[in-house]
Amino acid sequence: MRFIHTADIHLDSPLKGLEVHADAPVDDIRGATRRAFDNLIDLAISEEVDFVLIAGDLYDGDWKDYNTGLFFADRMGRLQRAGVRVFIVSGNHDAASQITRTMPLPDNVILFSDKKPQSVPLDDLGVIIHGQSYSTRAVSETLAARYPPRTGNLLNIGLLHTSLTGREGHEEYAPCTLDQLRVKGYDYWALGHVHKREVVAADPWIIFPGNIQGRHIKTRGAKSATLVTVADGRIVDLKERELDVLRWAVCQVDLAECGTKEAVYERVRAAMEKEHDLAEGRSLALRLRLQGSTPLHAELHARALHWSEEFRGIAASMGDVWLEKTQFRTSRRT
């Protein structure tokens, strides 16, 4: 048996920090979360998983129209035809939306109650899933404390949108400690809310999968879902599967010993090419950070706009690389 754990999809969320620029890859930006979600659907079907867990923030607040919901329903139909069930708890962004509360869900999708914890047994798989959705955007109570204890000899999974004891850059919603999770006796805690992948614990497994598509420069690096394999009633394997289509990266370039503009261009190009290779064919939104002690320090800062446009040209020549910003952090060589 296999299942996928994902969270914080923020479907149709606008990617921040790009569209204000005339040369931004607008088409890539607008469709990024949908294309990453399609990668998730393709992964579920190709790996023949039994179910998918979505640990909150499927949406990004109120939709502008019903197209977001129609897109989601269509993809759930694909999973239904492939025999894949989907289990969702709503998070703080989902709870902020009024439209999502009335959108009918396909038969293979279960949205957990926001009134109290709900337990859904999957008798054919020997699994039971426990979860509770958010009823409001800001949930300050410890939802995990209300989850029921372990059920029998089944594989017990907890589905929860939480900040745990707090994570930098994330609001403290549904806080709880590791001990409050462990005491339930579950085999796997499928968490959401934190956008960076984190294996919090391995006994039992407590995991933030991160989001599947970075939305701004602070969510840089690979974005993924977790593929879990179960055999004889226990978890035997976990794999991180990358799904993002537009990758964010900070490219740090040390300009020490660079005494000519040609040397600067050469070093910047080499660093950009390295990041381009790491993106493995994905579009790349790049922030360039120049540092080090260099005799060109004064010129770099005096003509920062000119240099930025030159670096933007280097990025453009690579095809799928776009320079989001250049930061000048060099120092005067003494």
Summary of the structure (lengths in Angstrom):
residues: 334
radius of gyration: 22.5
end to end distance: 63.3
largest distance: 72.2
contacts: 1113
relative contact order: 0.13
helix: 28%
strand: 30%
